[in-house]
Each structure stands twice: as C-alpha cells, then as structure tokens.
C-alpha cells in the first residue's frame, strides 16, 4: 500500500475538486503559488471549491476571512493549516 503525504492528498483533492483535466497531482509543486499568473492561475471561486473539498476530506473548518487568505498560498501552506487543525 502506498502511503501518500498530506501534501499529495491535498494535490489530489485540488485536481478532483476543480476537475482539472490537463493537470495531474504530480504536476503541482508543494511550494508553487496556487493563485496569480506566476502560479496555477486559480481564482476566488476555485478557492471556495478547494476549501469545501478540504473541509469534507479532512474535517477542518477554513474561515472565510482575510486572515486566512494566506492559507491558500500553496499546497504546503494548506497542509500546514490542516496539520495545525490536528487533522493531518
């Protein structure tokens, strides 16, 4: 049985939540920006989809406020948040 890291699980969640057909989970770097031209080019609607998926998969609650915007910087920051919530 292959043991996936939390980062890998989050990448799979992103690909599935956004139904990305041209991006594989392995194509997403842990520290790559998720938003903006330098990153994957995701937008605020994508963030909502990702938040919902992570809440469902990991039982975390991601508040919808400015203070938590940094959580969506990269896969690594998302994984750190899930770990800090004691779910990862």
WOTAMO-V952432 format. One line per field, one symbol per residue. phi: phi as a letter, one per 40 degrees, with the letter a starting at -180 (. if undefined). psi: psi as a letter, one per 40 degrees, with the letter a starting at -180 (. if undefined). burial: 1 if it has 9 or more other C-alpha atoms within 8 Angstrom, else 0. A space follows every 50 residues. Layout:
# WOTAMO-V952432
phi->???
psi->???
burial->???
This chain:
# WOTAMO-V952432
phi->.ccccddcccccccccccfccbbcdccccdbcccbgccbcgcbccccccc dccccccbgbbbccadcbccdccadccccccccccgbb
psi->hhhiiddddddddddddefhdehideehideihdiideaefiaddddddd dddddddefihhigiddedddediddddddddddefe.
burial->00000011111111101101000110010001111100111100011011 10111001010000000110111111111011100011
